[in-house]
Amino acid sequence: MFGSGAWGQTPFRRLAAQMQDVLGDGGVLKEVVREGEGPTVPMDASVSVHLSAFLEYSEQPFQTTRHLKEPRMMKLGRDVSLPGLELGLLTMKKGEFSRFLLLPSYAYGDLGCPPTIPPRATVLFEVHILDFLDSAQVDEFFALTPEEQNAVPLAAVLSVVNAERTFGNHCFRQGRYEDAKDRYKQAITLLQNRDAKDEEERQMVRAVRLPVLLNLSLTYLRLERPTKSLQIGQKALKVDPSSTKALFRCGQPLLPCPRLLFDHLAQFCF
């Protein structure tokens, strides 16, 4: 444990003296450097974090995401492999910056990870939570059969669609356009498969469908697929003919492609 006298006055021992015991067994210690806001990270969330990992007596991290403008979303329970790091993340809030000391049993174990991490190494993680998304509802929804999905209340379906759109937006900002495209297409498929019960539900579906189509159109443009971008933009325009964004999305793919612009205009001239 971190509190044992064997630690002497090593750097990690001095740091441990000012940290809180997360689990009660001394295996995961935490120091909050900057407080966050809102609720803590939920189980099964996907998190976007900046983190740096250090060995004792080392000034340079053996792992860091600081060079990334927007790090990838990591799914808890799948993409986070260290139990101590995952347990630490579950204590954090959005915007929070904290340090964690992890004993080997909560980090890389007795074997370590040669040649970078020696056996029975204690590690320090500096973690900044940029954002997180509670994806449990999405996971539960996609575990249902199509029949069960259609029986779910519309509000829950729209919540899943908005979560998929949010994931897509995050991928888009990172320049991961293929991933963003897949998220947007999944959201649109969910809306297409939904049998609206009345006009009110149809209007709610259209209101949610429009921004997803607009985002998908722009994504296809970033993927250098102007024809597909135009097709999706036209679908958005059918949802709301008065939408200036939909009109703009239809115009964007045509500007660098004179032939495409001529073919598009021809359908209105003949």
C-alpha positions, 0 to 999 in steps of 0.5 A: 500500500502507498502508506507503508514505510517502505516508500520512504520519501520517494516522489510518489510517496510524497505525492501519495501523502496528499491524495485521497484513497478512492477504494479504501485499500490504497490501490488507487489514490486521487488528487483533484487539481481542478474541479469539474462540473455536473455529474460524475462519469457514468458506467458504460460511458464514452469519454474524451480525455487528455491523459499522460502516464508517468513512471516514478523518477521520469520527467517525460510520460511514457504515454500521452494524448497532449499532442492531439487536439481532440482525442478519440472517445474511449468506451469504458469497459472496452477501450480503457484496459487498466482497472485503476484508470477506469475506476478513477474516471468514474469519480470524475466530472466534465472539465475536471483535472486530476492525478491518480497513483495506481499500484501494480494490481490496478495498473500493469500487474506483476509483469509490467509491459516490457520494455516500457513498463517494468514489473510491479510498476506503480504509475501516475496518471494525469487526467483531464476529462474533456467530455463524456457521453452516456452511451448505456441507453444507445447500447441497450437500444441496439440490443433490442430486436427491430420489433422491440425497437419500434415499440419503444416510446418515440422520446427514447428513440429520439434520445438515441438518435441525438446521442448518435448525432452527438457521437458523429459530431465528435468524430467530425470535429476530429476529422474522422469523417468515415466514422461520423458518416456511419453515426449519422447514417445509423441515426437516419436509419433509426428514424426511417424505421420508426412508424409514426403514430400520428402527425405530431410524431411525424413532425417530431421525427422530421425536426430531428431528421433535418440536422442529421441530414445536414451534417451527413451532407457536409460529411460526404463533402469532406469525404470528397463525394459531392454527388452523394453530398448533393443527394443528402442535401436534397433530402434535407430540402424536402424535409424543410424547403425553407431551410437556408442551411439545406439550400446551402448544403445543396449549393456547396457540392456544386461550386467546384464541379461545373458539370455537376452544376449544369446537370443539376440546373438542367433538371429545372430547365427542361 
